[in-house]
């Protein structure tokens, strides 16, 4: 009896010690996240102030040419497939980006960076961009404060406008995205099974071609997805420990909110997460997917809210009301009950169809049901596209010409799930 009491006592000590170590790790991770948030806030603010200090004269000529190029390109690539315009360019958003770059006051760079003003006419940023160069124009131009985003795209666009136009930026995007895609393909080919590599890379290429490199508003999330995935595959320190992995996805989320204007942020989350799961294969995959997705969301939401606070302090504008009003509109609509019910109906119908198809795929085969435990994390990643669609219901359908790319995550997750469960079933029967 005494022997068993001693064993029981030691077990209790071990459990207490393990719990103590776990609490220490959580505290360390919390401190690292807070410090990272602070450093990123300072870095983002300083970087924007620096780029907004570029003189207007340095970008004036190329900005004038770029506005017309954006409008011409937008009219050229406007093919419709039913209600979907898969190759439509974001000419409205690109004119906003050019407007912010040109309207910046280089004498007050921090104020300009936090307010992010651009010109509109009758609710059109395209018409506003056309007329903003005319100092004598009296055609209803309105200066708009767009402070709820960081507008980190200016870090790339504004320096490039000093030396080239939008067409030059498009060529650079084609070259860089192609090189990054090839580098990621080679890195995955060496570290991940070949079938999974082809599924991820071919779907990623399909949604990028042809319009993503042509639009300044579309490219940031794809750059983040490709670069983050490469770092996960090639720089072991990013994922050498659980705390490092959580911090990595926190930073990815923060960078997404810095560069993106709510186009396809889930691509920047799901692609690196899929690559990490295929490469590292954690012991508890579903738990890892959920926690890392939450880490990304924490980085995304916390840095976004930080921008609202900074904008309110620096500019005096009520950035919180502006941002929360936009959030309400993008999630609940603005009094368009029939339209919102239509959005909900078709989103729910699509989700039910996907659930039914997966159920019919899994149900007939017992071995396949067992494989779900091992590969179910792929379905979690696939489901994240519907979670995003439900949360941002109005935004998803209103901007379907670019938000459709979010559902590439759904296709990738399901394709990977089918491939891995089929191979598991084949091994059991062989």
N, C-alpha and C positions, 0 to 999 in steps of 0.2 A: 504493500500500500504506500509506503513511504517513497518507494522508487517511482510510482506513478504520480505521486504528489509533486515530486521534484521535476518530473517531465512536464507536468501541467504548469508548474510555476515558470519553467523556462519558456514554455510556449507563450505564456502571457507576457513575459518580458520581451520576447521577440516581436510579438504583435504590437506592443506599446512602442518599441524602438522603431519598427517599420512605419507606424503611424507618425512618429516624431520626424523621421526622415522625409516622409511624404509632405508634411506640413512645412518643413524647411524648404523643400523644392518648390512648393507652391508660392511661398513668400519670396524666394529668389526670382521666380518667374514674374511675379507681380511687380517687383521692383524693376526688373529689366524692361518690362512692358511700359511702365510709367516713364522711365528714363528714355526709352526709345521714342515714345510719343512726344516728349519734350524736345528731344533732338530733331525729330522730323518736323515739328512745328517751327522751330528756329530755322531749319534748313529750307523748308518750303517758303517761309516768309522772306528770308534773305535772298533766295534765288529769284523769286518773283520781283522783289524790289530792284534787284540788279538788272534784270532783263527789261523791266519797264523804264529803266533809265536810258535805254537806247534812244538816241534822238529821232524825232519823227522824220527829219530830213533824210536819215539814212535808209528808211524803208518806203519813203513816199512814192517814188517812181514804180517800184515793183508791186506795191500794194494796189496802185491804180490799175496796173495791168492785170493783177491777180483777180480783182473783183470781176472784171469782164470775162476772164478765163473760167472762173467758177460758174458764172451764169451760163456761158456757152456750153460748158461740159454738162451742166445740169439739164439743159434742154436736149442734149444729144443722147444721154443714157437715161431714157425714161420709158423703158419697156414695161408693159403690164401683163401679168398672168392672173386673170381674175381680179381679186382685190389686192393681190400681192405685187409689189414692184421690187423684185429681188436685186436689181442692179441700179436702182435709183440712188443718185448721189445726194448727200446732205447739203445742198447748195444754201439752204437757209442757215444751217449751223456754221458752215464755212464762211459765210458772209458775216456772221456774228463774230467769229474768230478774227477775221480780217478787220472788222470794225473796232474791236477791242484793241488790236495792235496799233491801228492808226490813230485812234482817239486818245491814247495814253498821253498823259502830261509828264514829259520827262523831267520837268522841274520838281514835280512832286510824285516820285515813283511809287512810294509805299501807298499813298492815298489812291493812286491810279490802280495799283495792283489789287487793293482791297475792294475798290468800287467796281472795276471792270465795266466801264461805260462803253456803249456803242450806240449807233443811230438807227432809228426805225422811222418808217413813214406808213401811216395807216396800218400798223401791225405787221409790216413786212421789213425784215432785216435786209432783204435783197434790194428793195427800193432805197432803203436807208443807206446801204453801202454805195449804191450808185450816186446818190446825191451828196454824200458827206464831204466830198472833195470841193464842192462848190460853196465858197464862203458867202456868196451873195444869194444863195438859194433860200427862197421863202415858200417852200412847198410842204409845210406841215411836218418838218423833221422834228423828231422827238429824241432827246437823250435818255437812254434807259440804263439804270443801274442793275447790273447782273452779278450781284455780289455773293449769291448763295453757293457758287462753285469756286474752286481754287483757280481754275483756268491755267493749270500747269502746262497745257499744250503751247502756251506762249513761250515757254522755255525753248521749244524747238522751232516754232513757226517764226517768231520775231527775228532771231539771229539769221535764219535762212532767208528772210525777206530782204536782208541787207545785201545779199549776193545773187538772189534768184527770185523767180516768180513761183506761183502755185504749180505750174507745169514742171518746173525744176524740182520742186518738193515731191511731186508725184513720181518722177524718175528715181529720186533717192529712195522713196518708199518701196518701189518695185525691187530695187537692187538689195536694200537692207533686209526686207521681209523674205526675199528669196534666199539670201545667204543664211539668215537665221533659221529658216525652215529646213534647209539642207543640213545645217549643223545639228539641229535637233533630231532630224531623221537619222543621221549617222550615230549620234550619241545614244538614242533609244535602241537602234539596231544592235549595238554592242552590249547594252545593259538590260534590255527587255525582250521578251519573246517577239519574234518577227511578225506574227499575225496581229498582235495587239499594236505594235508599232505602225503597221500599215493602216489599221482602222483609225487610229488617232490622227495620223499625219494626213491621210487622204481626206478625211472629213474636214480637218482644219484648212487644208488647201482649197477645198471646194467652196467653203463659205467666205474665204478671202478673195477669191477670183470672181469677177474682175474689178469690183468697185472699191474694195477696202483700201488699196493703196492710193486710189484717186481722191479720197476724201480725208481731209485733215481731222475731221471729227470721228471717223471710224477707226483709224489706225492705232490709237494709244493702247486699247485693251489687248490687241493682238501682239503689239510689241512687248507689253508686260507679260503676256502668256508665254511667248516664245523665250524671252530672256530669263524669266523666272524658272521655266522648265529646264533650260540649259544649265542654270546655276545649281538646281537640285541634282541634276545628273552628273555634273562635272566638279562641283565644289562640295566635298563631303561634309565640310563643317556646317553647311546650312541645315543638314538633317542628321548630324552625328549623334545628337541626343534629342530626347523628346522636347525639352525646353527650347533648344535651338530651332526645332521644327515649328513649334508654336510661334516663336518670335519671327521666323521667316514668313509664315503666312499672315501674321499681323502686319508686317512691313509690306507684303504684296497688296493687302487690302488698303493700306494707307496710300501707296503709290497709285492704286486704281482710282481712289477718290481725288487724288491730286491732278491726274492727267485727263480723266474721263469726264464727259458731260452726260452721264446717264444713258449711254448708248448700249453697250453690251458688257457691263461689268462682270457678269457671271462667267464670261469666257476667261477673264483674268483670274478667276478663282478656280474654276473647274478643270482647266487644262493642266496647270501645275499640280493640282491635287491628284488628278488621275495619274500623272507621270510619277508622282511620289509614291502612290499606292502600288503601282505596277513595279516600281524599282525597289522600294524598301520592304514591301510586303509585311506590314506590322502584324503582330499576333492577334490583336482584336481589331479587325479592319473597320467594322461598322462604327465602333466607338471612335476610332481615329478619324474617320471621315467627318463625323459630326463635330468633334472637338476642333479640328483644324478649320472646318467651315465657319465655326463660331469665332475662332481666332481671326480669320480673314474679315468677318463681319465686324468684329470689334475694331480692327484697324480702319476699316472703311467708314464706319459710323462715327467713331471718336474723332478722327481727323476732319471729317466733314463738319461735324458740330463745332469743332474748334475754329474752322473758317468763319462760321456765322458769328462767333463771339469776337474774333479779331476784326471782322468787317464792321460790326456794330461799334466797337471801341474806336477804331481808326476813322471811320467815315461818319459816324453818327446816324447812319441809316438803320432802320429797324430790320436787320437781317433775319432775325428769328421769325418774325411775322411773315416776311417774304418767303423764307424757306418752308415754314410749316404750311403756308397757304399752297405752295407748289406741291408739297407732299400730299396734302388733302386732295388736290385736284388730280394728281397722278394715281392715287389709290382709289378714291371714291367718285371721281368726276366732279363736275360743277353743275349740278341740277339736271343733268341729262339722264333721267332715270331709265328711259326706254333704251338708250344707247348702252348704259352700263349693264342692264339686264341682258342685252344681246351679247355683250362681251363675256359676261359670266356664263351664259348659256353655252356659247361655243367653246370657251376654255374648259368648262366642266365636261362637255361632250367629248372633247379631245382627250382629257385625262381619263375618263371612264373607258374610252376605246383602248387606250394604252394599257390600263389595268386589266381589261378583259383579255387582250392579246397575250399579255404576260402570264395571266392565270391559265389560259388554254395551253400555253407552251409548257408550263411547269407541271400542271396537274396530272397528265397521263403517265408520268415517269417518276417512280419513287427515287431513283438515283439522282435525277435532276433536282428533286426537292431537297435532297441532302446537300447538293452542291450550292444551293441558295445560301446556306450558312457561311460558306467560304467566300462566295462571290457576290453576296447580296449588297456589298458596299457599292458595286457598280450601279445598281438600281437606285441607291440613295443619291448618287451623283446625278443620275438621269432625272430623278424627281426634283432636284434643285431648280431645274428650268421651270417646272410648273409652280413651285413655291414662289419663285420670282414673278411669274406671270400673274398669280393670284394676288400677291401683295401689290404689285404695280399694274393693276388691271387696266385702267384707262390708258396709261402710258404704253403698255404692251401693244394694244390694238390700234391706238391712235398713231403710233410710230412704227407700224408693222414693217414698213419698208426697210428698217434696219434692225428692229428688235427680233425679227425672225431668226437671226443668227444665234440668238440665245438657245434656240431649240436644237442646235447642233450638239449641245451637251446631252440632250435627251437621246439623240441618235447614237452618239458615241457610247454612252452608258449601256444602252440596250444591246448594241452591236458587240461590245466587249462581253456583256453578260451571256449572250447567246453563244459566242465563240468559246468562252471558258467552260460553261456548263455542258456544252456539246462534247468538248474534249474530255471533261471529267467522266461523262457517261460512256464515251467510247473506251476509255481506259478500264472502266469497271467491267464492261462486257467482253473485252479482249482477253 
